[in-house]
Every structure is written in structure tokens, then in C-alpha cells.
């Protein structure tokens, strides 16, 4: 049986109560749902980096669309809400930062396809680190409602994941440009086809740097989401 009650079937008392004490939307549940899609998106991104399976890339795209729908709905509810259980600005920041993480997962897949790049050990490592941070973020937003004493630790885990991502990014860049010496040796040796091979290597280096940087930016949005979570729990103390 539907829980919907039409305006016509409400008693005058019910209408008065709803007008005086409007129901507060379940923003905890709404943000948790958004986080759930974010976790699924990063899990799909990790699977894509493990397998280079186009189906996993398509799943990331589908989840990004789902995330956009949730974002639009949550924003609409926020705009119409008479009262909120959290600061409105914090809810807004949570919605937008979570959505940006999902968006970056999708554009990472899209850019790799456009640049005709296959995953490597660093794209996989970075994807796993971001996914771990997103899981901690999702746990933190759940704990806001049921176990607020744990939230500061969850937020710290999110920030740690971003820092680890930045370290992995630096290792990736360092490894990428270590190929310079080998390339110069091949050019100096006048090996047939060395020029063409060097050009292809240079192009690959810059393409991969673009993807690494893009994933690092995704982690930046993860850190912003972790800061939102931290701000909320600090204000609640």
C-alpha cells in the first residue's frame, strides 16, 4: 500500500501540523545514497584499470549519469527544504564534491579512450587509493547519523588517501620521465627507426602525464569532500 496521502484526504488537523511543523527531508540518507554511487563508480574504475574492459568503462559512465540524477534531485530538495539537519552550505558542499569525484572517474575513462591509452600500474594504484578514500568518505557520512564519535577518524582516512594518491602521482611522473636517458642513448646510437620510436615515446609520456594529473585532480576533490565531513563533525561537537 502506498504511503502517499493526498491533500484531499488529509484532515484539517494534519494540514495544520504539516504547515506548522514541515517534515525535514532525510538529507543523511540522500547524501549516503550519493556516496554509494560514488563508491560503485570508483570500484568500476578500479576494475577498468585492472582489465581494460570497455564494459567496465561503460559502467563508470552509467554510474556518472545516475550520480547526476541524484545530485539534481538532492539540490532540488535542498532548495525547497524549510529546515535541514545540517548546515545548508555543508549539505551543498557535500553534494557538489561527491558529484565531482564521480565526474572525474568518468572523464578519466573517456580521456584514456580518446588518447588510446591502456591502463598501467600507476593508473591502477591511484584508482585503488581514491576508491579507498571514497569508501572512508561513505562510511563517515553514515557515521554522522549513527556514530558521530567515529567521523573525525573517517575524515582523517579520506585525507590520508588523498595524500597517498599524491605520492603515487609523483612516483608515476618520476618513472615516466626516467625514460629520457634510454631514449637519448637510442638516438645517439643512430639505430634505424630510433627517431620515430622516440617521437612515439614522447607522445606516450605526455598522454600518460595528462591522465595521471587528471586522477590527481580527482583526489583533490576527494580531499575537499573529506574536509566537508570534518567541518560538519567539528561544528557538531
C-alpha positions in Angstrom: 0.0 0.0 0.0 1.4 3.4 -0.9 2.4 5.8 1.9 1.2 8.8 -0.1 -1.6 10.8 1.4 -3.4 13.3 -0.9 -4.2 16.8 0.1 -7.9 16.0 -0.2 -7.8 13.0 2.2 -5.8 14.9 4.9 -7.8 16.1 7.9 -7.7 19.8 8.8 -5.5 18.9 11.8 -3.0 17.1 9.6 -2.8 20.0 7.2 -2.2 22.4 10.1 0.5 20.2 11.6 2.3 19.9 8.2 2.2 23.7 7.8 3.4 24.5 11.3 5.9 21.6 11.5 7.0 20.7 8.0 8.8 17.4 7.6 12.6 17.7 7.4 13.9 15.8 4.4 16.3 12.8 5.1 19.5 14.5 4.0 21.6 11.9 5.8 20.0 9.2 3.6 20.2 11.3 0.5 24.0 12.0 0.9 24.6 8.3 1.8 22.9 7.3 -1.4 25.1 9.7 -3.4 28.2 8.3 -1.6 27.0 4.8 -2.5 27.0 5.6 -6.2 30.4 7.2 -5.8 31.8 4.0 -4.3 30.3 2.0 -7.1 31.9 4.3 -9.6 35.4 4.0 -8.2 35.0 0.3 -7.9 34.1 0.2 -11.6 37.1 2.5 -12.3 39.4 0.1 -10.5 38.0 -2.8 -12.4 38.6 -0.9 -15.7 42.2 -0.3 -14.7 42.7 -3.9 -13.9 41.2 -5.3 -17.1 40.9 -2.5 -19.7 37.5 -3.9 -20.2 35.3 -1.5 -22.2 32.2 -2.8 -20.3 33.7 -1.5 -17.0 34.3 1.8 -18.7 30.7 1.9 -19.8 29.6 1.1 -16.2 31.6 4.1 -15.0 29.6 6.3 -17.5 26.3 4.8 -16.4 27.0 5.5 -12.8 28.0 9.1 -13.6 24.6 9.6 -15.1 23.0 8.1 -12.0 25.1 10.4 -9.9 23.9 13.4 -11.9 20.3 12.4 -11.3 20.8 12.1 -7.6 22.6 15.4 -7.5 19.8 17.2 -9.3 17.2 15.7 -7.0 19.1 16.4 -3.8 19.7 20.0 -4.9 16.0 20.5 -5.6 15.1 19.1 -2.2 17.7 21.3 -0.5 16.3 24.4 -2.3 12.8 23.7 -1.1 13.5 22.5 2.4 12.1 24.6 5.2 14.6 23.0 7.7 17.7 20.9 7.5 19.5 18.6 10.0 22.9 20.0 8.9 24.1 23.5 7.8 22.7 24.2 4.3 26.1 25.2 3.0 27.7 21.9 4.2 24.9 19.9 2.5 25.5 21.8 -0.7 29.3 21.3 -0.5 28.8 17.6 0.3 26.6 17.1 -2.8 28.9 19.0 -5.2 32.2 17.5 -4.0 30.8 13.9 -4.1 29.5 14.6 -7.6 32.8 15.9 -8.8 34.6 12.7 -7.8 32.1 10.7 -9.9 32.6 13.1 -12.8 36.3 12.7 -12.7 36.0 8.9 -12.7 34.0 9.2 -15.9 36.3 11.7 -17.6 39.3 9.6 -16.7 37.9 6.7 -18.7 36.8 8.9 -21.5 40.3 10.6 -21.9 42.1 7.3 -21.8 39.8 6.1 -24.7 40.3 9.4 -26.6 44.1 9.2 -26.2 44.1 5.5 -27.0 45.9 4.6 -23.7 45.8 1.4 -21.8 45.9 1.3 -18.0 49.3 0.8 -16.3 50.4 0.0 -12.8 50.1 3.6 -11.7 46.6 4.3 -13.0 45.6 1.2 -11.1 47.4 2.1 -7.9 45.9 5.6 -8.0 42.4 4.3 -8.7 42.6 1.9 -5.7 43.8 4.7 -3.4 41.0 7.0 -4.5 38.5 4.2 -4.1 39.7 3.5 -0.5 39.2 7.2 0.3 35.7 7.2 -1.2 34.8 4.1 1.0 36.1 6.0 4.1 34.0 9.1 3.0 30.9 7.0 2.6 31.5 5.4 6.0 32.0 8.8 7.5 28.7 10.2 6.2 26.9 7.1 7.5 28.5 7.5 10.9 27.3 11.2 11.1 23.9 9.7 11.8 24.7 6.6 13.8 28.2 7.0 15.3 29.4 10.6 15.2 32.3 9.9 17.5 33.9 7.9 14.7 33.5 10.6 12.0 36.8 12.5 12.7 38.7 9.3 12.2 36.8 8.6 8.9 37.6 12.1 7.7 41.3 11.6 8.5 41.3 8.4 6.5 39.9 10.3 3.5 42.6 12.9 3.7 45.3 10.2 4.1 44.0 8.5 0.9 44.4 11.8 -0.9 48.0 12.3 0.4 48.9 8.7 -0.6 47.4 9.4 -4.1 49.7 12.4 -4.4 52.7 10.3 -3.5 51.7 7.7 -6.1 51.3 10.5 -8.7 54.8 11.8 -8.0 56.2 8.2 -8.4 54.3 7.9 -11.7 55.7 11.1 -13.1 59.2 10.2 -12.0 59.0 6.8 -13.6 57.6 8.3 -16.8 60.4 10.8 -17.3 63.2 8.3 -16.4 62.8 7.0 -20.0 64.6 10.1 -21.2 68.1 8.6 -20.7 67.2 5.4 -22.6 65.7 7.4 -25.4 68.7 9.6 -25.8 71.0 6.5 -25.9 68.9 5.1 -28.7 69.0 8.4 -30.6 72.8 8.7 -30.2 73.3 5.1 -31.4 71.7 6.0 -34.8 69.6 2.9 -34.6 67.3 2.6 -37.6 63.9 3.9 -36.7 65.1 5.4 -33.4 63.7 8.9 -34.3 60.2 7.5 -34.9 60.3 5.4 -31.8 61.5 8.4 -29.7 58.6 10.5 -31.0 56.1 7.8 -30.1 57.6 7.6 -26.6 57.4 11.3 -26.1 53.8 11.4 -27.2 53.0 8.5 -24.8 54.8 10.2 -21.9 52.7 13.4 -22.3 49.5 11.5 -22.7 50.1 9.5 -19.6 51.1 12.6 -17.7 47.7 14.0 -18.6 45.9 11.0 -17.2 48.0 10.9 -14.0 47.3 14.6 -13.4 43.6 14.1 -14.1 43.4 11.4 -11.5 45.4 13.5 -9.0 42.7 16.2 -9.5 40.1 13.7 -8.7 41.9 13.0 -5.4 41.8 16.8 -4.8 38.0 16.7 -4.9 38.1 13.7 -2.6 40.1 15.8 -0.1 37.6 18.6 -0.3 34.8 16.1 0.5 36.8 14.9 3.4 37.2 18.5 4.7 33.4 19.0 4.4 32.9 15.8 6.5 35.4 17.1 9.1 33.8 20.6 9.2 30.4 19.1 9.9 31.6 16.9 12.8 33.7 19.8 14.3 30.6 22.1 14.2 28.5 19.3 15.9 30.9 18.9 18.8 
